[in-house]
Amino acid sequence: MKKTAILLIHCPDQTGLVAAVTDFLHRNNGNVISLDQHVDRQAGRFFMRVEWELEGFNIPAEKIDEYFGTLIGQKYQMEWQVHLSAHKPRMAIFVSKMSHCLYDILQRCMSGEWEVDIPVIVSNHENLRYIADRFEIPFEVFPITKVNKAEQEQREIELMRKLNIDFIVLARYMQILSDDFVAAFPNQVINIHHSFLPAFKGAKPYHSAFNRGVKVIGATSHYVTADLDEGPIIEQDVRRISHKDTIQDLIRIGKDLEKVVLARAIWLEIQHKILPYQNKTIVFD
């Protein structure tokens, strides 16, 4: 496929924004292949995603950010990101002992469904090393206790920097990240959890939900922030259940939802279709 550039924008809503961006592309011989925009009227905020072909474009790819900022972005008080399709995203996966999300991610990558590199799998336990070995991916273990947590997280941050990681996926990583770790990767850490939160916390949420006779279970994927499990939501899904379902049924259905919802969030991240703003996300079609 032809190489493209993607521009993600948000700024105060005002007249002429779409015209300004498309005119910038037109004047530089850019062929737009996708454009989506949204106005949050309550917030008075404009959001936009536009993708165009780089073949024949007058501005060198490495200069697009600079030119756009000088000619358009600063004038309209925009915050913007430029992404190039030629860059293959580099994703680190963090895991603990549960393997269902990890297997699903690796299958999608190795089958060619996703164009993404996985330079490392990180864990606080040795349990899933055999999976990393099977897929020939480096597996790094950082055992974490209350005493060494800060030191170990600093080592993890240094590893992410060394490997030029673009984003991190917590594939059922059962360890709360510190504020310092989260601050090092703003809107770059994606988590998945069951959607019983905050109603059914603890180690056995499915058992608690079963005892309350819940009728719907689900999963939520979101960016990680300093507020535990309260970051900007990327993707969610639910499944109806009934009194006929056992605890084992709930766990099975829940795991399936977790895999699917996390996969959708990762796909959107790879395609640069997510634009976080405050504690929400704009997810473009």
C-alpha positions as CSV (number, residue, x, y, z in Angstrom):
1,M,0.0,0.0,0.0
2,K,1.1,3.6,-0.6
3,K,2.7,5.4,2.3
4,T,0.5,7.8,4.1
5,A,0.6,10.4,6.8
6,I,-2.0,10.8,9.6
7,L,-2.7,14.1,11.4
8,L,-4.7,14.1,14.7
9,I,-5.8,17.5,15.8
10,H,-7.8,19.2,18.6
11,C,-8.3,22.9,19.3
12,P,-10.9,25.5,20.3
13,D,-13.8,25.3,17.8
14,Q,-13.8,28.2,15.3
15,T,-14.7,28.8,11.7
16,G,-12.5,27.7,8.9
17,L,-10.7,24.8,10.6
18,V,-11.5,22.1,8.0
19,A,-10.8,24.5,5.2
20,A,-7.4,25.5,6.7
21,V,-6.3,21.9,7.0
22,T,-7.5,20.7,3.7
23,D,-6.1,23.8,1.9
24,F,-2.7,23.1,3.5
25,L,-2.8,19.6,2.1
26,H,-4.2,20.7,-1.3
27,R,-1.5,23.4,-1.8
28,N,1.2,20.8,-1.1
29,N,-0.3,18.2,-3.5
30,G,-1.7,15.9,-0.8
31,N,-4.3,13.4,-1.8
32,V,-6.7,13.0,1.1
33,I,-7.9,9.4,1.5
34,S,-9.7,9.7,4.9
35,L,-11.1,12.6,6.9
36,D,-13.2,12.5,10.0
37,Q,-14.0,15.4,12.3
38,H,-16.2,16.1,15.4
39,V,-17.2,19.1,17.4
40,D,-17.9,18.8,21.1
41,R,-20.3,21.7,21.4
42,Q,-20.4,21.6,25.2
43,A,-16.6,21.9,25.5
44,G,-16.3,24.1,22.4
45,R,-13.6,21.8,21.1
46,F,-12.9,20.6,17.5
47,F,-11.4,17.2,16.8
48,M,-10.1,15.9,13.5
49,R,-8.3,13.0,11.9
50,V,-7.1,13.2,8.3
51,E,-4.9,10.8,6.3
52,W,-3.3,11.5,3.0
53,E,-0.9,9.9,0.5
54,L,2.7,10.9,0.7
55,E,3.5,10.1,-2.9
56,G,3.9,13.4,-4.7
57,F,3.5,15.4,-1.5
58,N,5.6,18.5,-1.6
59,I,6.8,18.5,2.1
60,P,9.3,15.8,3.2
61,A,7.8,13.4,5.7
62,E,10.2,14.4,8.4
63,K,9.3,18.1,8.0
64,I,5.5,17.8,8.1
65,D,5.2,18.4,11.8
66,E,7.3,21.6,11.6
67,Y,5.6,23.0,8.5
68,F,2.1,22.3,9.8
69,G,2.8,23.8,13.1
70,T,4.3,27.0,11.6
71,L,1.6,27.5,9.0
72,I,-1.5,26.2,10.6
73,G,-1.2,24.7,14.1
74,Q,0.0,27.7,16.0
75,K,-2.4,30.1,14.3
76,Y,-5.4,28.1,15.4
77,Q,-4.1,27.1,18.9
78,M,-4.0,23.5,17.8
79,E,-2.6,20.5,19.6
80,W,-1.6,18.0,16.9
81,Q,0.2,14.7,16.2
82,V,1.7,13.5,13.0
83,H,2.0,9.7,12.3
84,L,3.6,8.0,9.3
85,S,2.3,4.7,8.0
86,A,5.9,3.7,7.2
87,H,6.7,3.6,10.9
88,K,5.8,0.1,12.4
89,P,4.6,0.7,15.9
90,R,6.6,-1.0,18.7
91,M,4.5,-2.5,21.4
92,A,5.6,-3.9,24.7
93,I,3.4,-6.4,26.5
94,F,3.2,-6.6,30.3
95,V,1.8,-9.9,31.8
96,S,1.6,-11.7,35.1
97,K,0.1,-15.3,35.2
98,M,-3.0,-15.2,33.0
99,S,-2.3,-16.1,29.4
100,H,-5.6,-15.6,27.4
101,C,-5.0,-12.0,26.3
102,L,-1.3,-12.7,25.6
103,Y,-2.1,-15.6,23.3
104,D,-4.7,-13.6,21.4
105,I,-2.3,-10.7,20.9
106,L,0.5,-12.9,19.7
107,Q,-1.8,-14.8,17.3
108,R,-3.0,-11.6,15.7
109,C,0.6,-10.3,15.3
110,M,2.1,-13.5,14.0
111,S,-0.7,-14.1,11.5
112,G,-0.1,-10.7,9.9
113,E,-3.5,-9.2,11.1
114,W,-1.5,-6.4,12.8
115,E,1.5,-4.6,11.5
116,V,3.3,-4.1,14.8
117,D,6.6,-5.2,16.4
118,I,6.9,-6.7,19.9
119,P,10.4,-6.2,21.1
120,V,9.8,-7.5,24.6
121,I,7.3,-9.1,27.0
122,V,7.7,-7.9,30.6
123,S,6.4,-9.8,33.6
124,N,6.6,-9.8,37.4
125,H,6.5,-13.6,37.3
126,E,8.3,-16.4,35.4
127,N,5.0,-18.3,34.6
128,L,4.5,-17.2,31.0
129,R,8.1,-17.3,29.8
130,Y,7.4,-20.5,27.9
131,I,4.9,-18.6,25.7
132,A,7.5,-15.9,24.9
133,D,10.0,-18.6,24.1
134,R,7.6,-20.3,21.8
135,F,7.1,-17.1,19.8
136,E,10.8,-16.2,20.1
137,I,10.2,-12.9,21.9
138,P,12.5,-11.7,24.6
139,F,11.0,-12.1,28.1
140,E,12.1,-9.9,30.9
141,V,11.1,-10.5,34.5
142,F,11.0,-7.8,37.2
143,P,9.9,-9.3,40.5
144,I,8.2,-6.5,42.4
145,T,7.7,-6.0,46.1
146,K,6.8,-3.0,48.3
147,V,10.6,-2.6,49.0
148,N,11.9,-2.7,45.4
149,K,8.9,-1.4,43.4
150,A,10.4,2.1,42.6
151,E,13.7,0.6,41.6
152,Q,12.2,-2.1,39.4
153,E,9.8,0.3,37.7
154,Q,12.8,2.6,36.9
155,R,14.5,-0.4,35.3
156,E,11.4,-1.1,33.3
157,I,11.2,2.6,32.1
158,E,14.8,2.4,31.1
159,L,14.1,-0.7,29.1
160,M,11.1,0.9,27.3
161,R,13.3,3.9,26.4
162,K,16.1,1.7,25.2
163,L,13.8,-0.3,22.9
164,N,12.0,2.8,21.6
165,I,8.6,1.5,22.7
166,D,5.7,3.4,21.3
167,F,3.0,2.0,23.6
168,I,2.5,-0.6,26.3
169,V,-0.3,-3.1,26.7
170,L,-1.2,-4.5,30.1
171,A,-2.4,-8.0,29.1
172,R,-3.8,-8.8,32.5
173,Y,-0.7,-7.5,34.3
174,M,-1.7,-7.8,37.9
175,Q,0.4,-5.0,39.3
176,I,-0.6,-1.4,40.0
177,L,1.7,1.0,38.2
178,S,3.0,3.9,40.2
179,D,2.2,7.5,39.3
180,D,5.9,8.0,38.2
181,F,5.6,5.1,35.7
182,V,2.3,6.3,34.3
183,A,3.7,9.9,34.0
184,A,6.6,8.5,31.9
185,F,4.1,7.2,29.3
186,P,1.1,9.5,29.1
187,N,-1.7,8.0,27.0
188,Q,0.7,5.2,26.0
189,V,-0.3,2.4,28.4
190,I,-3.5,0.4,27.5
191,N,-5.2,-1.7,30.2
192,I,-8.0,-4.2,30.1
193,H,-10.3,-5.3,33.0
194,H,-13.7,-6.7,33.6
195,S,-16.5,-4.1,33.7
196,F,-17.8,-5.1,37.1
197,L,-15.6,-2.3,38.5
198,P,-16.2,-0.5,40.8
199,A,-19.1,-2.7,42.0
200,F,-17.2,-6.0,42.4
201,K,-13.6,-5.4,43.4
202,G,-11.1,-7.9,44.7
203,A,-9.6,-11.2,43.5
204,K,-12.8,-13.0,42.7
205,P,-15.1,-10.5,41.0
206,Y,-17.0,-13.2,39.0
207,H,-17.8,-15.0,42.2
208,S,-19.2,-11.8,43.8
209,A,-21.1,-11.0,40.6
210,F,-22.6,-14.5,40.5
211,N,-23.7,-14.3,44.1
212,R,-25.6,-11.0,43.2
213,G,-27.2,-12.5,40.1
214,V,-25.9,-10.0,37.6
215,K,-27.5,-10.0,34.2
216,V,-24.7,-8.4,32.1
217,I,-21.0,-8.8,32.2
218,G,-18.4,-6.9,30.1
219,A,-14.9,-5.7,29.6
220,T,-13.3,-2.2,29.4
221,S,-10.1,-1.1,27.8
222,H,-8.7,2.3,28.7
223,Y,-5.5,4.3,28.9
224,V,-3.8,4.1,32.3
225,T,-3.7,7.2,34.5
226,A,-2.8,7.9,38.1
227,D,-6.4,7.3,39.1
228,L,-6.7,3.5,39.2
229,D,-9.0,2.1,36.4
230,E,-10.4,5.5,35.7
231,G,-8.4,6.5,32.7
232,P,-9.9,7.5,29.3
233,I,-12.0,4.6,28.0
234,I,-11.1,3.3,24.5
235,E,-13.4,0.3,24.0
236,Q,-16.1,-1.6,25.8
237,D,-18.4,-4.6,25.2
238,V,-21.0,-6.6,27.2
239,R,-22.7,-9.9,27.1
240,R,-26.0,-10.8,28.6
241,I,-26.1,-13.8,31.0
242,S,-28.8,-15.5,33.0
243,H,-29.4,-17.6,36.1
244,K,-28.4,-20.7,34.0
245,D,-24.8,-19.5,33.8
246,T,-22.3,-20.9,36.3
247,I,-19.3,-19.1,37.8
248,Q,-17.2,-21.0,35.2
249,D,-19.4,-19.7,32.4
250,L,-19.0,-16.1,33.7
251,I,-15.2,-16.5,33.8
252,R,-15.1,-18.0,30.3
253,I,-17.4,-15.3,28.8
254,G,-15.4,-12.6,30.7
255,K,-12.1,-13.8,29.3
256,D,-13.5,-13.9,25.8
257,L,-14.7,-10.3,26.2
258,E,-11.4,-9.2,27.6
259,K,-9.5,-10.6,24.6
260,V,-11.8,-9.0,22.0
261,V,-12.1,-5.6,23.7
262,L,-8.3,-5.4,24.2
263,A,-7.7,-6.4,20.6
264,R,-10.1,-3.7,19.4
265,A,-8.3,-1.1,21.5
266,I,-4.8,-2.1,20.2
267,W,-6.1,-2.0,16.6
268,L,-7.4,1.5,17.1
269,E,-4.0,2.5,18.6
270,I,-2.1,1.0,15.7
271,Q,-4.3,2.8,13.3
272,H,-3.9,6.1,15.2
273,K,-7.7,6.5,15.5
274,I,-7.8,7.5,19.2
275,L,-7.5,11.1,20.3
276,P,-7.5,11.5,24.1
277,Y,-8.8,14.8,25.5
278,Q,-9.0,15.3,29.3
279,N,-10.4,12.1,30.6
280,K,-12.2,11.0,27.5
281,T,-11.3,9.7,24.0
282,I,-12.5,10.6,20.6
283,V,-12.4,7.3,18.6
284,F,-12.6,7.9,14.9
285,D,-14.3,5.5,12.5
